[in-house]
Amino acid sequence: MTQEELQRLVEAISIEWFQQPFTHEAMFNARLKTTGGRYHLNDHHLDFNPSMFAQSDEQTVVGIIKHELCHYHLHLAGKGYRHRDKDFKQLLQQTGGLRYAPAVAKKTSKLECYQCVGCQAMIYRKRKIDTERFRCGRCRGKLVWQETKRLNNDND
């Protein structure tokens, strides 16, 4: 989905479900990681998570857009636009927007494995270390790199 397609979709959902036009800008923001979207109070534009849109079906995408449009229209109307406000909860239920963002598949992480020459202890780190500079914390022995283990962080 491109920025222009996103803008047109947000405008269409706003007219169809809220009977009010969306007159500001909707855009993708790749820095969003765990949230589906964000409404900016100062200039009223909407940011959306492109990776969440890519991983979700059309119904979920529409639900995320409706959620952000609830913030948008309630704030401009001077009503309670925050998640805890009664106005927000009612409008979200009426329009069928999502209350929470869907879970996003996390990237696979890795562990670097080192072994101490002196005490044979296995040492695991997320990042590689300089084995000439760092030593074993137990016996001060030399560390030798063994392998890189791949871990899958799926929340099933």
C-alpha positions in Angstrom: 0.0 0.0 0.0 1.4 3.4 -0.9 1.0 6.7 0.9 -1.6 7.9 -1.6 -3.7 4.7 -1.2 -3.5 5.0 2.5 -4.7 8.6 2.3 -7.6 7.7 0.1 -8.6 4.7 2.3 -8.5 6.8 5.5 -10.7 9.5 3.8 -13.2 6.9 2.6 -13.5 5.2 6.0 -13.9 8.6 7.6 -16.9 9.5 5.3 -18.5 6.1 5.5 -18.2 5.4 9.2 -18.0 8.9 10.8 -20.0 11.0 8.2 -17.2 13.6 8.5 -14.3 14.3 6.2 -10.7 13.6 7.1 -8.9 16.8 6.0 -5.4 16.1 7.3 -2.6 13.9 6.3 -2.3 10.1 6.8 1.1 8.6 6.4 3.2 5.5 7.1 5.9 5.8 9.9 8.4 2.9 9.9 9.6 3.9 13.4 6.3 2.6 14.9 7.0 -0.9 16.2 4.3 -2.1 18.6 1.4 0.2 17.9 -0.9 0.2 14.9 -1.1 3.9 14.5 -0.8 7.3 16.2 -2.9 10.5 16.2 -0.9 13.7 16.6 -2.7 16.3 18.7 -0.7 19.3 17.5 -1.2 19.0 13.7 -3.9 16.3 13.6 -2.1 14.0 11.2 -2.2 10.2 11.5 0.8 7.8 11.5 0.4 4.1 10.7 2.8 1.2 11.2 3.7 -0.2 7.7 4.9 -3.6 9.0 1.7 -4.2 10.9 -0.3 -3.3 7.8 1.7 -5.7 5.7 1.2 -8.6 8.2 -2.5 -8.0 8.8 -5.6 -8.7 6.7 -7.9 -6.0 5.4 -10.4 -6.2 8.2 -7.6 -5.6 10.8 -6.2 -2.6 8.8 -9.6 -1.0 8.7 -10.0 -1.6 12.4 -6.7 0.2 13.1 -7.7 3.1 10.9 -11.1 3.4 12.6 -9.3 3.5 16.0 -7.1 6.4 15.0 -10.1 8.2 13.3 -12.0 8.0 16.6 -9.1 9.9 18.3 -9.1 12.4 15.4 -12.8 13.2 15.2 -13.4 13.3 19.0 -10.4 15.6 19.6 -11.6 18.0 16.9 -15.1 17.9 18.3 -13.8 18.8 21.8 -14.9 15.5 23.3 -13.0 12.8 25.3 -10.5 11.4 22.8 -8.3 9.3 25.1 -8.6 5.6 25.6 -10.0 5.9 29.0 -12.8 8.3 28.0 -16.4 7.2 27.7 -16.9 9.1 24.4 -13.9 7.3 22.9 -15.1 3.8 24.0 -18.6 4.4 22.7 -17.5 5.7 19.3 -15.0 2.9 19.0 -17.7 0.3 19.7 -20.2 2.0 17.3 -17.7 2.0 14.4 -16.2 -1.4 15.1 -12.6 -0.2 15.5 -10.0 -2.3 17.2 -9.4 -1.6 20.9 -5.9 -3.1 20.8 -3.2 -3.4 18.2 -2.7 -7.0 16.9 0.5 -8.8 17.8 3.4 -8.4 15.4 5.8 -11.2 14.6 9.1 -10.3 16.1 12.5 -10.7 14.4 14.6 -13.7 15.1 17.3 -12.9 17.6 20.7 -14.5 18.0 23.1 -15.4 20.8 26.8 -15.4 20.5 28.4 -18.3 22.5 31.8 -18.2 24.0 33.7 -20.7 26.1 36.4 -20.0 28.7 39.7 -21.8 28.1 40.4 -21.9 31.9 37.2 -23.0 33.6 35.3 -24.2 30.5 32.3 -22.0 31.4 29.9 -21.1 28.5 29.2 -17.4 28.2 26.3 -16.1 26.1 25.9 -12.6 24.7 23.5 -10.9 22.3 26.4 -9.0 20.7 29.8 -10.1 19.7 32.6 -9.2 22.0 36.3 -8.6 21.5 38.0 -11.8 22.8 41.4 -10.0 23.0 40.0 -7.4 25.3 37.5 -9.2 27.5 38.1 -12.2 29.8 36.0 -14.7 31.7 34.3 -13.2 34.8 34.9 -16.3 36.9 38.6 -17.2 36.4 39.9 -14.4 34.1 40.7 -17.0 31.5 40.7 -16.4 27.7 37.4 -16.6 25.8 37.0 -18.5 22.6 34.1 -17.9 20.2 32.1 -21.2 19.7 28.9 -20.5 17.6 26.0 -18.2 16.9 22.7 -19.6 18.0 19.5 -18.4 16.4 16.5 -17.9 18.6 12.9 -17.5 17.5 10.9 -15.1 19.6 7.3 -15.9 18.4 4.6 -15.3 21.0 2.4 -18.3 20.5 
